[in-house]
Amino acid sequence: MHLAQLTIENFRVFGSRAEKKNLDLRITKGLTVLVGENDSGKTAIIDALRLVLGTTSQDYLRINEDDFYKASGKIAADFSIYCRFENLTEDEAARFLEWLSFEDKEPVLELTLRAYRVTRKNRSGVDVSIIEVTNRSGADGQGKALEGDVRSFLRLTYLKPLRDAESEMSAGRGSRLSQLLLHHPKLADQDKPSELPAVNAGEPPKPPPTLRGIMATAETWIKESPAIIGAKEQLNKDYLSNLSVGSEKLTGEITIGRSADLKGILEKLELWLAPDAAMLDRTKHGLGFNNLLFMAAELLLLSESAETGLPLLLSEEPEAHLHPQLQLRLMEFLEEKSKG
């Protein structure tokens, strides 16, 4: 399936249909490039799609009064964003069956997000302005609401402008790299326990077949290290034993932190550009190369896994920090990939 139409009314720079200031954008399958002056609506289009569909990184985009169209000192009471998807496969049609419309017996998925400015009284009886939002299917936005697991299949991949690619690819709790790897099909069985393979005489030992098995083995070896055993024994003998009360003895254990599940293992990993043959150590690269590395990682997940969202990539300022030759090569590459 592909996004075939986007209609926006009263959202940021786009006004009402009655005044012919709305956006009606037909989108062909493949690569689409938005080019325009500053404040012409490019970011508004990107953010409109993020609001309706969500993103694989699950970044949060809050709707506020600045998102409603303003003209002649007046602010619109509501705005709407309509997305239409065509050319659904049989699997996609089955997945979204409850939310589909049919035209000439062909399934289409139509989604409409509406936001309303309404006034409510708070507990003190004071009028306050709040924003209510609906996200429903159907040609007029009156169909079944988007809910449950179906939303996870609609998330798009979004690369924000001037992104900190080095930070995104670093290790840490909830890192973007761990999110990407966790959903990659080649890591599907890596959370299963596994033992060390049998060691054959004259051959070096082989690691367990799964990442969880490797980490469990490493944890066992670390706990058996004389240095760790010595530190632990001193901790228990000289300190915790003297702080125990009655028959209950306090005993400490030193282990690898958060090593039990695959997510915890992947959060310890980071991605960086390997050094060339003339360099043995890791080298800090510029923003342009790090951006390419980050985009490659996002495209890897986008191409390999159909279960993490739509095959739809939004990238703001993909040319940032790239010299002209790399800009051209990137656009050629994205065009080639969009035809796949």
C-alpha positions in Angstrom: 0.0 0.0 0.0 1.1 3.5 -0.5 0.0 7.0 0.6 -1.9 8.3 -2.4 -3.5 11.5 -1.1 -3.1 14.0 1.7 -5.7 16.7 2.4 -5.1 19.4 5.1 -7.6 22.1 6.2 -7.0 24.8 8.8 -3.7 23.3 10.0 -0.9 25.9 10.4 -0.3 27.6 7.1 -3.1 25.8 5.3 -6.5 27.4 5.5 -10.1 26.3 4.7 -11.3 24.6 1.5 -14.0 27.4 1.2 -11.3 30.0 0.8 -9.2 27.7 -1.4 -6.3 27.8 1.0 -6.3 24.1 2.0 -3.9 21.5 0.7 -5.0 18.7 -1.7 -1.9 16.7 -2.5 -1.8 13.6 -4.7 1.2 11.5 -4.1 2.5 8.9 -6.6 4.3 5.7 -5.5 8.0 6.1 -5.1 10.2 9.1 -4.1 8.5 12.4 -3.4 10.5 15.6 -2.8 9.0 18.7 -1.2 10.8 21.9 -2.3 9.7 25.4 -1.2 10.6 28.6 0.5 10.8 28.9 4.3 7.4 28.7 6.0 5.7 27.5 2.8 4.3 24.4 4.6 6.9 21.6 4.1 7.2 20.9 7.8 3.5 21.2 8.3 3.0 18.4 5.8 5.5 16.2 7.6 4.0 16.9 11.0 0.5 16.3 9.7 1.5 12.8 8.7 3.2 12.2 12.0 0.0 13.2 13.9 -2.2 10.9 11.9 0.1 7.9 11.7 2.6 8.1 14.5 6.3 7.1 14.2 8.3 3.9 14.8 10.4 5.8 17.3 7.2 6.8 19.1 8.2 10.4 19.5 5.4 12.5 20.9 4.0 15.5 18.9 1.7 17.6 21.0 -1.2 19.6 19.4 -1.6 23.1 20.7 -3.3 26.3 19.6 -0.4 27.3 17.4 -1.4 24.4 15.1 -4.8 26.0 14.2 -4.9 28.2 11.1 -4.9 32.0 11.9 -6.0 34.8 9.6 -7.2 38.4 10.2 -6.8 38.0 13.9 -9.1 34.9 14.0 -8.2 31.4 14.8 -9.9 28.3 13.3 -12.1 26.3 15.6 -10.9 23.0 14.2 -8.6 21.4 11.7 -8.5 18.2 9.8 -5.9 15.9 8.2 -7.0 13.3 5.7 -4.8 10.4 4.5 -5.8 7.9 1.8 -3.9 4.7 1.1 -4.3 2.7 -2.1 -2.9 -0.5 -3.7 -3.3 -2.7 -0.6 -2.0 -6.2 -0.7 -4.2 -9.1 0.4 -2.4 -9.3 3.7 -2.8 -5.5 4.3 -6.5 -5.6 3.4 -7.0 -8.4 5.9 -5.1 -6.6 8.6 -7.1 -3.3 8.2 -10.4 -5.0 7.2 -12.5 -3.3 9.9 -11.2 0.1 8.8 -11.4 -0.2 5.0 -13.6 1.5 2.4 -14.2 0.0 -1.0 -14.3 1.8 -4.4 -15.0 -0.2 -7.5 -14.5 -3.3 -5.3 -10.9 -2.1 -4.5 -10.0 -1.7 -0.8 -8.7 1.7 0.3 -7.7 2.9 3.7 -8.9 6.4 4.6 -8.0 8.1 7.9 -9.0 11.5 9.2 -7.7 13.2 12.2 -9.7 16.1 13.6 -8.8 18.5 16.3 -11.3 20.8 18.0 -10.8 23.8 20.2 -13.5 23.6 22.9 -14.2 25.5 26.1 -14.9 23.6 29.4 -15.3 24.8 33.0 -12.8 23.6 35.5 -13.5 22.7 39.1 -13.4 26.4 40.0 -16.0 27.3 37.4 -13.5 29.1 35.2 -13.7 28.6 31.4 -10.6 26.9 30.0 -9.7 26.1 26.5 -8.8 22.5 25.7 -8.2 20.5 22.5 -10.1 17.3 21.7 -8.8 15.0 19.0 -10.4 12.1 17.0 -8.7 9.8 14.5 -11.2 7.7 12.6 -11.5 5.8 9.3 -13.8 6.2 6.4 -14.2 8.8 3.6 -15.8 11.3 5.9 -14.0 10.4 9.1 -17.1 8.9 10.6 -15.9 5.3 10.5 -14.3 3.1 13.1 -11.8 4.8 15.4 -8.1 3.7 15.1 -7.4 1.7 18.2 -5.3 -1.2 19.6 -2.6 -3.0 17.7 -3.6 -1.6 14.3 -1.9 1.7 15.2 1.5 -0.1 15.4 1.1 -1.1 11.7 0.6 2.5 10.6 3.7 4.0 12.1 6.0 5.7 9.7 9.8 6.2 9.9 10.7 9.8 10.6 14.1 11.4 10.5 14.0 14.8 12.1 16.0 17.8 10.7 19.5 18.5 12.1 19.4 15.2 13.9 22.1 14.3 16.4 23.0 11.1 14.6 25.9 10.3 16.9 23.6 10.4 20.0 20.9 8.4 18.3 23.4 5.5 17.6 24.9 5.5 21.1 24.3 2.9 23.7 21.8 3.6 26.5 18.4 2.9 28.0 15.8 3.0 25.2 18.4 3.9 22.6 17.2 4.2 19.0 19.7 1.6 17.9 18.2 -1.0 20.3 14.7 -0.2 19.0 15.9 -0.8 15.4 17.7 -4.0 16.2 14.9 -5.4 18.4 12.5 -5.5 15.5 14.9 -6.8 12.9 13.9 -10.3 11.7 17.4 -11.7 12.0 17.3 -11.1 15.8 13.9 -12.9 16.2 15.3 -15.9 18.2 18.1 -14.1 20.0 16.2 -13.8 23.3 16.2 -17.6 23.8 18.5 -19.2 26.4 21.3 -21.3 24.9 24.3 -23.3 26.2 27.9 -23.3 25.1 28.4 -25.7 22.1 30.5 -28.8 22.7 34.2 -28.1 22.5 36.1 -30.4 20.1 39.7 -31.2 20.8 42.1 -28.9 19.0 39.4 -26.4 18.1 38.7 -23.0 19.8 35.5 -22.8 21.8 32.5 -21.4 19.9 30.1 -18.9 21.5 26.4 -19.9 22.2 24.1 -19.4 19.2 22.0 -16.6 20.7 22.8 -13.2 22.2 21.1 -14.1 25.4 23.2 -17.2 25.7 26.4 -15.3 25.0 25.5 -12.7 27.7 24.6 -15.4 30.2 27.9 -17.2 29.5 29.8 -13.9 29.9 28.0 -13.2 33.2 29.0 -16.6 34.5 32.7 -16.1 33.6 32.7 -12.6 35.1 31.2 -13.9 38.4 33.9 -16.6 38.4 36.7 -14.1 37.9 39.1 -14.1 40.9 39.1 -10.3 41.0 35.3 -10.2 41.2 35.2 -13.1 43.7 37.8 -11.3 45.9 35.9 -8.0 45.9 32.6 -9.7 46.7 34.1 -11.8 49.5 35.6 -8.7 51.1 32.3 -6.8 50.7 30.4 -9.6 52.5 32.9 -10.4 55.1 34.2 -7.0 56.2 31.0 -4.9 55.7 27.7 -6.7 55.1 28.3 -9.3 57.8 28.8 -6.6 60.4 25.6 -4.8 59.3 23.4 -7.9 59.6 21.0 -8.3 62.5 20.0 -11.6 64.1 20.0 -14.7 62.0 19.4 -12.9 58.7 22.7 -12.4 57.0 23.1 -9.8 54.3 25.0 -11.1 51.2 25.9 -9.1 48.1 26.2 -10.5 44.6 28.0 -8.8 41.6 26.5 -9.4 38.2 26.1 -7.7 34.8 23.3 -5.1 35.0 20.1 -5.8 33.1 21.4 -8.7 31.2 18.4 -11.0 31.3 16.5 -9.9 28.2 17.4 -9.1 24.6 16.3 -5.4 25.0 18.8 -4.9 27.8 21.6 -6.5 25.7 20.8 -4.4 22.7 20.8 -1.2 24.8 24.5 -1.9 25.5 25.4 -1.7 21.8 26.3 1.3 19.7 26.8 1.8 16.0 29.8 3.8 14.5 31.7 3.9 11.3 34.5 1.4 11.2 38.0 2.8 10.7 39.7 2.4 7.4 42.7 0.1 6.9 45.2 2.8 7.8 43.6 3.3 11.2 43.3 0.8 14.0 41.3 2.9 16.5 37.9 4.4 16.3 37.9 7.8 14.8 35.3 10.6 15.3 33.6 11.5 12.0 31.8 14.6 10.9 28.0 15.2 11.0 27.5 14.3 7.4 28.9 10.7 7.6 27.1 10.2 10.9 23.9 11.2 9.3 24.4 8.7 6.5 25.1 6.0 9.0 21.9 6.8 10.9 19.8 6.9 7.7 21.2 3.5 6.7 20.2 2.0 10.0 16.7 3.3 9.7 16.4 2.1 6.2 17.6 -1.3 7.3 14.6 -1.8 9.6 12.2 -0.2 7.0 13.2 -2.7 4.3 13.6 -5.8 6.5 10.5 -5.8 8.7 6.9 -5.3 7.7 5.7 -5.6 11.3 7.1 -2.3 12.6 5.0 0.1 10.6 4.4 1.4 7.1 7.0 1.3 4.3 7.0 5.1 4.5 10.0 7.2 5.3 9.8 11.0 6.1 13.2 12.7 6.2 13.5 16.5 6.8 16.6 18.1 5.3 18.3 14.8 4.2 21.0 16.8 2.5 22.1 18.5 5.8 25.9 18.4 6.3 26.5 16.6 3.0 28.7 18.0 0.2 27.0 18.2 -3.2 28.3 14.9 -4.5 27.0 13.0 -1.5 23.7 14.9 -1.7 23.3 13.7 -5.3 24.3 10.1 -4.4 21.8 10.1 -1.5 18.9 11.2 -3.7 19.8 8.7 -6.4 20.0 5.9 -3.7 16.6 6.9 -2.2 15.0 6.9 -5.7 16.4 3.5 -6.4 15.1 2.1 -3.1 11.7 3.7 -3.5 11.2 1.6 -6.7 11.7 -1.7 -4.8 
